[in-house]
Amino acid sequence: MFNRFMLIVVFVPLAIILIALAVANRDLVAFTLDPFNPGNPKLTLTLPLFIFLFLALAIGMVVGSLATWVKQGRYRKLARQRGVEAENLRQAVSRTPSAPQGPAAAQGPAHGPALPKPTT
């Protein structure tokens, strides 16, 4: 349901806008990497404007995604550390004897029922 909503409300109008943009900007544009000699054919690329616009959009999305991924790295590290800690605690609980020994055994469990075995 949500996927169909996203398709109809967001992606269809976006596709229409991008197609209209591509049709309106079909003229060839020279993109040069040499600001001191703009006529240098070795460092000049001539393509339709919409290709440059789409490339700029794609590069912006990649750079933004990488920036987000790098910024969230500390949270992924924390999640990995907590996962290792949780696994260590599960193993420690599974190694402990299920029945208490000594004087506390006669009185019954002091802290409630035993923890269930982990499922892995």
Beta strands, then each sheet from edge to edge (+ up, - down):
strand 1: 28-32
strand 2: 44-48
sheet 1: 1+ 2-
end
